[in-house]
Amino acid sequence: MKQASRWFLCCTLAAALALTGCGGGSSGSSSGSMSGSTSAGSSAAESAAWRTGLGVLTETAGTDRAGSIHTVAAAVLLDADGKLAEVTLDELELSVSADSTGKVTTPTDTRTKRQKGKDYPLAEVSGLKKGWAEQADAFGDWLEGKTPDEVKKLKTDADGKPTDADLLSGCTIAVDGYRDAVVRACENAQVLGAARGDTVRLGVEVAEMPQGLVGTDDKDAQVQAKITLAVVTIDENARVTSAIGDMTEPELTVSADGTVSAPREPVYTKNELGDRYGMRSASALGKEWYEHSAGWCGYLKGKNAVEIGKLSADGTDADLKALCTISVTDLQKATLKAMAEQ
């Protein structure tokens, strides 16, 4: 399903990226008219019930001199019956290390597993001879038609791998994290404009990690990853019908002796923080971050990749400025990456 419908996006993306830097006869006639009206109304009601969702799960960990940031994301499209119509997954793994003097080494390659493609060497060691994206998409395809409750009940072994024989024929990687992200996405899903026939896409933009950090006796080094996520649903004309933008900023701490530690509290996205993010009082529009993001996402509707690539990200677009005054540079990049996915 994911391979068949997106040739047009390749064309639009190339241009978009260059432009950057959602009687009886009477009775019979009357009956036919009413039937057509009822059918149209039913179709409209069904489309109005389709929901778009994003689920993000982030874990941080630290040991003596090594730490990790692990994010799993799922984009879902739920039909009028509340069943999964389509799923797109991605995963990000970032490793941080330090030496005895507190000098920190952070990754320079911040691509997700999907973005790495063949550079993520899973196919060579897989019994199925399939790469990560192929197996993750096989899992997503297997979930289609299932309810969120059915997804939640998916059984895995001690290593998080599926136990269902049909699923194992196309996916042998651990899926417990992806399952949980899909469930979260379903819980978050909203009616935003998607309809039957749309496809759902997920894009991730990771800002360059800070380099040259050193933990000292006076001040620990704070290693933060800025991860921006975008979900879009696209119609047959490659135009956005709904969109979601979110961001998460997991952080690790490195002390003077090189000890890497992670916070005990969960890592929330900005949308999950909601009013707790505390931006409203400083916003010229009196809005929280999630409301600014919703304004940006609403502004994308009806646009294709080329038009989104042309949008000004510097706050000079008056129509957009009335809805959103946060920086949308990374949201724009993540959106274009989502629309580029095949």
N, C-alpha and C positions, 0 to 999 in steps of 0.2 A: 504493500500500500504506500509505503514511504518512497518507493523508487519510481512511481509511475507518473506523477502529476506535476513535476516542478521544473520542467525545462525552461519555462519563461523566466523564472527567477534568476537563472544564471545570467541572462542577458541584462536584466535590470540592475543586478548587483554590480556588475563591472562598471557601469556608468555611475552608479551611486557612490562607490568607493572613490572614484576619481573626483567626485564633487564634495566629499566631506573634508579633507586634510586630516517614520491607526481612527266559443264552442270547445270541443275536445282538444283542438289544436292550440287554443289559447291556454287551456289548462296544462297541456303538455309543456308549452313554452314557459309558463310560470314555474312549473315544477323543476324544469331544467335549470332555470335561472337561480332558483333558491338552492338547488343542489350545488351549483357552481359556487355560489356565494358562501355556502356552508363549508365547502372544501377549501376555498381560499382562506376563510377565517380560521379553519383548523390548522392549515399549513402555517399561517402567520403566528398562531398561538404556540405551535410546536417550535418554530424557530426562536420565538421569544424566550423559550425555556432552556435553550442550549447555554451551557456555562463553560467559562474558561477559568483555569486555575493554575497556580504556581506553588510548588512545595519546595522548601529549601531546608536542608539539615546540615549543620556545620558542627564539627567537633575539633577541639584543639587538645594537644597533648604535649607534655614536656618531660624530659628525663634529665640526667646529669648534664649533658652538653648537646642534646639534640631535641628538636621539637617538630611538630607537624600541624598543618592546617588541612582539614579534609572537608570538602563541601560536596554534597550530592543534591542535584536539582532535578525536578520533574515538572514538565508542562503537560497539562491534560485538557482534553475537550470532552465534556459530558453531554450526552444527547438529552432529548426531552424526557426520556424515561429514567434519567440519572445513571445511565450506563456509560462506560468509557468508549468513546468513539475513536480516540487517538491519544497516544502517549509519546512524548519525546523526553529522553533522559540525557544527562551529562554529569560529569564528575571531575572534580579538581583536587589534586594532591600537591601540596607545597611542603617542602622540607627545609628546616632551619637548623643550623648548627653553630657552635661557638667553641673557642679554645680557652685555655686556662687563663688568658689575659682579658677575657670578656669580649674579644673580637668576634663579630657576628658574620656569618656567611648566609646570604639569602639567595634564593633561586633567581636566575635570569630568564628562565623559560617558564612562563606562567600560563601556558596553554592548557586547556582542558583535555581530557582523554579523547573526546570527539574531535577537537581541533587538531590534535596531534596526528590523527589518522594512522598511517602506516608507521609513523615515528614512535607510536606506542606499540612495542613488539609483542603483542599477545598471540597473533596468528601462528607464529613460529612454534610456540609451546602449547598451543591449544589442540586438544584431541580432535576438535571439529575443524581445525585449520581456519578459524574465523577470527577476525579482529574484534576489538572492543565494541566498536559501533555496530557491527553486524550482530553481535550477541545481545547488546543492549536493545537494539531495534527488534530483535526476535522476541525478547521479553515483552517489550511494549506491544508488539503485535498480538502476542498471546493474551495480554490483558484486555484487549478490545472486546467489548460485549459484556464485560463483567461489571458488577456493582462495586462500589467502594468497600462494602462489607465483605464481599467475596475476595477482594484483593487483600484486605486485612487478615483474612484467614489463611493466606498462602503459607504453606509449610516449607521450611528449609531445614537443612541438616546443621550440625554443629559448626560448620564453616560458613553458614549463610547461603549455601548453594541450594538450588531447587531440588525437590524430590519427585516432582511430577515427570513421568516418562516422556510425555509429549513435549513439555517445555525443554527437557534436557536434550532433545534432538536438535535444538537450535541454540541453546544457551546453557553453558556449564559454569559461568562465572557466578560469584556470590551476588545474590539479588536482594538480600534482606534490607539493605540500605535503600535500594531503589524502590522496593515495596513500600517502605515507610514514607519515603518522599512522595510517592504517588498518593498514598492515603492522605498525607498532609495537603497536597494539591487539591484533592477532591473536597476536603474540608474547607479550603479557602475559596473554592470555585464560586464565581458570580456570573450573573447574566450581564454581559458587557457588549453584546452585539453579534456574537458568532452564530452561525446557522448551519443547517445540514449542507454538506458538500465542502465546508471549509477544512483547511488543514491547520494543524497547530505546530508552531516552531519555537525553539528555545535558543537564546543567544547569551553568551557570557563574556564579559569584558573585565579583565583583571589589570588594574593599574600597575605600573612598574614598581617592583618591590624596592624599598629603601636599601641602599648599599653603604658600606663603610661604617655601620653602627658599631659602637663599643659600649659595653656595660662598665661602669666605674663605681668606685666606692661612694661617690657623691650622687650618682644617678644611674639607675638601671636603664638598659636600652629597651625601648618599646618597638617591637616588630609587628607592624600592622599590615594586613592584606585588605585592599579595597576591591571588593567583588561586586560588580553590577550585573544584574540579570534582567532579561527582557523576554516576555512571551508575546507572540503575535499569532492571531488566526488570520488566514489569508483565503480569499475567495478564488474562484476560477480565473479571475482576471489579475491575480497576484496583487490585490489591494487589501489593505488591513481592514478587518471587520471588528477586531477587538484587540486590546493590548494590556499588558501588565508590566510595570517596571518596579524593580526592588533592588535593594543594596544591603550587603552585610560586610562588617568590618572586624573580623576576628583578629585577635592580638595575642602575641606571646611576649614574655618578659625575660630578659637576659641580664644576669647579675655580673658583678666584676670577676667572679671566678669561673664564669662560663656556664653557670647553671641556667637551664631553660625551663621556665614554668608557665603553666597555662591557667587561666582563670577558672574558678570553681563553678561560677554561674553559667547557665546556658548561653549560647550565642544566638541572639535574635536578629532578624532582619529589621530594616527600618519600618517596613509595613507592619510587621508583628509588634514592634514597639509602639506604634500608633501615637497617641498623645504623649506617651512617656518619653518620646524622643526629645521633646521640649523645644521645638523650633517656632511654635506659633507666635510667641511674644516678640521674636526677632524678625518675623516675616512681614514685609510690607503689605502682603495680602491677608495677613492674619490667618495663615494656613499652616498646618503641619506638613512634614515632608511627604507623607503618604498622599496628602491632598494635592500637593504640587505635582507629584508623580502621576496621579490620576488625571490631572489637567493635561499633562504632556501626552499621556496615552490616549485620551479622548481626541486630542488634536491630530493624532496619527490616522484616525479612522478615515477610510476612503482613499488613502495615499498609497502609492507603490514605492518600491525601493529607491528609484531615481528621485522622486519628489521628496522622500524623507532625507535622502542624502543632500539635497539642496537647502534644507531648513537651516536657518541660522541658529547656532548654538551659543551665541554671545549675548543673548538677551535683547537684541534689537528688533526682533519680530514682535510688533505691537499686539497682534492677535494672540500669540503664544504667551506674551508677557502678562496678559490679562488673566491667564489661567495658571501660569507657572513661572516662578522667578528663580528657582534653583538652577544650578548648572546642569545642563542636559547633554553635555558632551559625551560622557560615558554611556548614558542611556541611549543616545543616538547610535553609538558604535555597537552596543549590544543588540539593538534592534536590527541594524543592518546585518550583523552576524546571524541573527535568527532567520532573517529572510533569505540568507544565502544557503542555509542548510538544505541538503538534498534529501 
